[in-house]
């Protein structure tokens, strides 16, 4: 499912003074040569475009996901700073957007500053800002590099069969601008290349409480930070939602299952679980209405995972902040 709405209702009423102040704090994404037959998307919105379309203005600073497609959607993450002009150019040979050359950027930046492109730039859907921020607040350059989809890389949905760690697999033949699939951290120790095989008591402990495994992943795969694992949780959800990537959905499910399968970590890492619940709440607000029972969710996977989390959290003495957050989460559900 890829949210697709008209611009109407996405723009607040602004006075000329407010619009000028907003423009000073915002950037632009210029898109050159995109055929009218293609859909164009930014963050949580997708649009049919007209013949004069050449991008968006009033784009808030931060990370944004640009999507294009017809039968299959591809995406590109870009970073926009205040006053920035990001230039993307349609390549007919690959049917993807590439980052503009230095000359293309110089020419377009000058045209934007001079106001020459104003009529061809649509406004960013400002009323969706809070929604996007809630879904991407842990996503950063490090998370994209870890997944081998840095800024400017063309991301394809990929297939669910992709497994294991290592480099993202560009679609052959390999070129810098070729679409590539996001590569995620391997979350199952039984499938990690070179990892020790779990046997006996260690395997039993893994199934009963995955706290120790969570600690290992945080230390060895996510740079020791909460933002690392939460950024991948957000990346996987966004690529599922916006590119219909089943591989991303599978990683998202495994991450949710990991969080919901911990006992000791609930007490030792309360701040991490507070943020996890906040991220999950934001995601479930945008999930399809039938997500709990859809075939992709494998027969109520999410209900089962959350039930396990409820039982674990109910039987433990948690920090007050986590107790409050679990209460808010259950009330939301």
HULIN-V50744 format. One record per backbone hydrogen bond with DSSP energy under -1.0 kcal/mol. NH is the residue of the N-H (numbers start at 0). CO is the residue of the C=O. If there is no record, write none. Layout:
<<NH | CO> <NH | CO>>
This chain:
<<9 | 6> <18 | 14> <19 | 15> <20 | 16> <21 | 17> <22 | 18> <23 | 19> <24 | 20> <26 | 58> <27 | 83> <28 | 55> <29 | 85> <30 | 53> <31 | 87> <37 | 34> <38 | 68> <39 | 46> <40 | 66> <41 | 44> <42 | 64> <44 | 41> <46 | 39> <52 | 49> <53 | 119> <55 | 28> <56 | 121> <58 | 26> <61 | 79> <63 | 77> <65 | 75> <66 | 40> <67 | 73> <68 | 38> <73 | 67> <74 | 154> <75 | 65> <77 | 63> <79 | 61> <82 | 25> <83 | 80> <85 | 27> <87 | 29> <88 | 97> <89 | 31> <90 | 95> <94 | 90> <95 | 90> <97 | 88> <99 | 86> <104 | 100> <105 | 101> <106 | 102> <107 | 103> <108 | 104> <109 | 105> <110 | 106> <111 | 107> <112 | 108> <113 | 109> <114 | 111> <115 | 110> <119 | 116> <120 | 117> <121 | 54> <123 | 56> <125 | 123> <126 | 9> <127 | 124> <128 | 125> <131 | 127> <132 | 128> <133 | 129> <134 | 130> <135 | 131> <138 | 135> <143 | 139> <144 | 140> <145 | 141> <146 | 142> <147 | 144> <148 | 143> <151 | 76> <152 | 149> <154 | 74> <155 | 179> <161 | 158> <170 | 178> <177 | 174> <179 | 153> <182 | 146> <190 | 187> <194 | 191> <201 | 198> <203 | 199> <204 | 200> <205 | 201> <206 | 202> <207 | 203> <208 | 204> <209 | 260> <213 | 209> <214 | 210> <215 | 211> <216 | 212> <217 | 213> <218 | 214> <219 | 215> <220 | 216> <221 | 216> <223 | 217> <224 | 221> <229 | 225> <230 | 226> <231 | 227> <232 | 228> <233 | 229> <234 | 230> <235 | 231> <236 | 232> <237 | 233> <238 | 234> <239 | 235> <240 | 236> <241 | 237> <242 | 238> <243 | 239> <244 | 238> <248 | 244> <249 | 245> <250 | 246> <251 | 247> <252 | 248> <253 | 249> <254 | 250> <255 | 251> <256 | 252> <257 | 253> <258 | 254> <259 | 255> <260 | 257> <266 | 263> <267 | 263> <268 | 264> <272 | 268> <273 | 269> <274 | 270> <275 | 271> <276 | 272> <277 | 273> <278 | 274> <279 | 275> <280 | 276> <281 | 277> <282 | 278> <283 | 279> <284 | 280> <285 | 282> <290 | 287> <292 | 289> <293 | 289> <296 | 293> <297 | 294> <300 | 296> <303 | 299> <304 | 300> <305 | 301> <306 | 302> <307 | 303> <308 | 304> <309 | 305> <310 | 306> <311 | 307> <312 | 308> <313 | 309> <314 | 310> <322 | 318> <323 | 319> <324 | 320> <325 | 321> <326 | 322> <327 | 323> <328 | 324> <329 | 325> <330 | 326> <331 | 327> <332 | 328>>
